Amino acid sequence: MFQDLRDSNSSNFQVSEFILMGFPGIHIWQHWLSLPLALLYLLALSANILILIVINQEAALHQPMYYFLGILAVVDMGLATTIMPKILAILWFNAKSISLPECFAQMYAIHCFVGMESGIFVCMAIDRYVAICQPLRYPSIITESFVIKATVFMALRNTLCPISVPVLAAQRHYCFRNHLEHCLCSNLGVTSLSCDDRKINSINQLLLAWTLMGSDLGLIILSYALILHSVLNMNSVEAASKALSTCTSHLILILFFYTVIIVISITHSAGMTVPLIPVLLNVLHNVIPPALNPMVYSFKNKELRQGLYKVVRMGIKEKDILNIR
């Protein structure tokens, strides 16, 4: 009878907030991670803002490929900003509590930005496919109108589809456990604290992963397979080398992005005995690509690199003029 009464009281109680404990297993010294994470976050913001300034100021970069790169920069800043302020607050000020609505909002924002980044990678892969495999038709296919339509479609897809994630998570009953061994509100991590069945949440997460990420990855693989086939059939070694060089930067970032997602999914489903690994991967996946993307594209793209030099040189000259005055 007492057991039934205790279960009844537990089921009627609803927690009002979650406690984000940070990195599992290293709570004592996890604050030391704040410095590299803060530097990565600052690098992500400054590098992506610089990319946007360069694309805006250089007329030669007013092309669809660079428009997509600019959109990717905005998405990267949004993704990093969704999680990093709260993580740094946990590590610096021990501000571990987060209300349920805030937690579900963060969960939704993460899914939106990750899906948007995946969608932009698809657009960039299509752009490269048309540029290399259908070069004569490129100006008529990849237009400013195409960029706008593709971006609007991806934005609608990635704001509407993930709505089910926080809605289903909010329907779970969180009766007594509210300590989450994580730095952010991940769907499976949060719903693991619920007292009722969360099978629908896991199924929904799996369906979203296969329909959105799976279809995106399939289109990207198909695009680059066709690009590789076209490059191998080129008569000019120089043209083939230039085409591969253009695609290399895309492939590096895409491989990192999807490889980490796959590893995180496997570690979650396998229920790893070392929970630090999926948590650390989850955090790094949301902050390393935003910091890495601008540097890889700047290093591999000649036009962007030249534009970057011009903007930096102009900034130095303006600073010298102001100092003289």
N, C-alpha and C positions, 0 to 999 in steps of 0.2 A: 504494500500500500504506500509506504514512504517513498519507494522507488518511483511509483507512478506519479506521486505528488511532485517529486523533484523534477521528473521529466516534463510534467505539465507546466511547472513554474519556468523551467528553462525555455520551453517552446513559446511561452507568452512574453518573454523578455526579448527586446530588440536593442542591440547595441546602437549607439548614436554616432560612433566614430571608430575608425581603424587606427592602429598604431603601427606605423612603418618602422620596423626594427633596423633596417639597413641591410648590410651584407652579412648573411648568416655565417656564423663560425668565427668571425673576426670583429665582433662588436667592440672589443677593447681598443684595437688600434685602427679601426676603419676610418677615423678622422684624418689619417695620413693620406688617404686616397683623395681627399678634397682638393689638394693642390693640383695634381695632374688632371683631375676632372674639370676643375675651374679653368685651367689653361686650355684644355680641349674645347670647352664651351666658348671662351673668349676668342679662340682661334676660329671656331666655326662661324661665330657672328661677324668678326672682322673680315675674314676671307670672303664670305658670301656677300657682305655689303660691298666690298671692293669689286667683286665680280659684277654686281649690279651697276656700280658706278662706271666701270669700264665699258660694259655693253651699252649703257645709256649714252655715254659721251663719244664713243667711236662709231662713226657712220658706217665704217666697213663691217662692223659686227651686227648691223641691223638686218639679220638674216634669220630664217626659221630655226636653224640649228642653235643659234645663240639665244634666241627667244626661249626655246625649251630649256637651255642651260640657266637662263635667268629665272624661269619658273621653278626649276629644281633648286636654285639657291634660296628662294622664298620658302619653299617646302622644307628644306633642310633647317633653316632658322626656326621655323615653326615646330618641327619635330624636336629639336634640341631644347627649345624653350618650354616645351610641354613638360619635360621631366627634370631638367637640370636645376632650376631654382629650388624646387622642393628637395632634391637630393642634397644640394649644398646647405639648405636650411637644416636638414637632418644631421649632417656631418659637422656643421659649425655651431649651431644653436640648440641642437638636440630637440628640434621641433618635429617630433615624430607623429603627432596626431593629425589626422585628416578626416573631415566629415564624410559621411556616405555620399551626399550629392557631389562633393568635390572629387571624391575618388572615382565615381562613375563618370564624371565629366572628363577627368584625365584619361580614363580607360578609353572613352570614345575618341578623344583627340588623338591619342596614340594610334589607334586603328585608322583614323582618317588620314593622318600624315604618312604613315607607313604605306597605306594603300595608294595614296597620291604619288609618293615617290616611285613605287612600282609602276604605276601608270605612266609617269613621265619617262621612265626607262623604256617602256614600250614605244612611246612616241618617238624617242630618240633613235631607237633601233629601226623603226619604219623609215625615219628620215634618212638614216645611213643606207638602208636597203635601196631606196629610190635613187639616192645620189650616186651610188656605185653601180647598181644593176640596171637602172633606167635613167641615165644621166640626161638624155635629151628631153625627157618628160618631167624632169625634176622641177623646173620653174612653173610648170602648169599644174603640178600635183601638190607640191609642198609650198603652199602660199601662206600669206598672213591669215587668210580666212581659215585655212586648214588648221593652223596653230590655235586660233581662237576656238574653233569648233571642237578640236581634240581636247583642249584644256577644259572647256566647259563640260564636255562629256565626262572626263576623268574626275572633275570636281563634283559633279552630281553623283556619279557612281560611288565615289569614296566618302561622300557625306551621307548618302541614303542607306547604302548597304550595311555599314557597321552600326546603325541605330539599334539593331536587334541585340548587340552585345551588352551595352549598359542597361537596356530595358529588361532583358532576361536576368542579368545580374542583380538588378534592383528588386526583382520579384522573389529572389531567394530570401530565406529567413535566417538572420544572423543573431543567434540567441545568446551565446555567451563567449565565444572565442572572437577576439578582435585584434590579436597580435599577428601581424603579417611579416614573415621573414623575407622582406623584399624592400627595395628602395622606391618602387613605384607600384601603381595599382594595375597589375596584370590581371586579365580576365580569369584565367585558371587559378591564379594564386588567391584572388579575392573570393571566388566562389568555393574554394576548398574550405573556407571558414564557415560556410553555411551549415545549418542543421538539417536541412532537407535534401532531397535528391537533386543533384546538379547535372544529371545526364544530359538534359536538353541543352545546357550551356556548352558542354563538351562537343556535342553533335553540331551545334550552331557554329562553334569555333572551327571545327573541322571542315564544315561546308563552305564557310567563308574563305578559309585558306585554299581549298581546292578550286573554288569557282573564281576568286579574284587573283590570288597569287599564282595559282596553278595555270590559269589561262594566260596571265601575263608572261610567266616564264616560258610557256609553250610558244607564244608568239615571238618572244625574244630569241629563243633557240632556233626557230624556223627562219627568222630574218637573218641571223648571222650564219646559218648553214647555207642559205642562198647567196649571201655575200661572199662566203668562203669559196663556194662553187664558182661564182663569177670571177673572183680574183685569180683562182687557179687557171682559169681559161684565158686570162689576159695575155696578150702577146708582149706587152711592154713590162719589163721587170720594174722599171721606175714607177709606172702607174700602179702596179700591184703593191709595191712597197709603200707608196703613199696611202693607198686605200687601207692597207692593214694597219699602218701607223695611226690613221684617223680612228679606226675602230678599237685599237688596243686599249685606249683610256676608258672607253665605254665598257669594254669587257672586264677590265680589272675591277671597276666599281660594281658592276652587275654581279660578278662572281662572288665578291665579298658580301654584298647585300643579301643575296639569296642563300648563300652557304650558311651564313649565321642564322638565318630564319629556319633553315632545315635542321641545323644542329640544336637550336633552342627547342623546336618541336619534338625532336627525338629525345632530348634530355627530360623534357616535361612528361612525355608519354612513358618513358622508361622508369620514371621515379628514381632519379639518381640519389645515391647515398651521400654525395657531396653537393648539397643544394647551392653552394657558393657559385659553382660553374655556370648553371643556367641564369642565375641572377646577374652575375658579372657580364655574361654575354649579352643579356637583355639590355643592360645599361649601356655597354659599349656599342651595341648595334644602333642605339639611338643617338649617339654622340660622335662616334668615329666617322661614319659616312659624311655627315655635315661638315666635319673638319677636313676630311680627305678629298671630297669631290672637287672643290675649287683648285686645290694644289695639283691634283692629277691632270685636270683639264688644262690648267695654265701651263704645266710642264710639257704636255704632249701636243698642245695646239699652238701653232706658230702665230696665227693672227691674234689670238687672245693674249699670248705672251707679249707680242709687240704693243698691243693696246694697253696692257698692264704697265709696261715700261714707260709709255707716253704719259699715262695718268700719274705715275709716281714721280716722273721727271717734272711734270707741270706743278705738282704739289711742292716739290723741293724748291723750284724757281719762285713760286708765289711766297713761300716762307722766307726765302732770301730777300725778296723785295720788301716784305713787311719789316724784316730786321733792319734793312738799310734805312727805311723811313723812320 
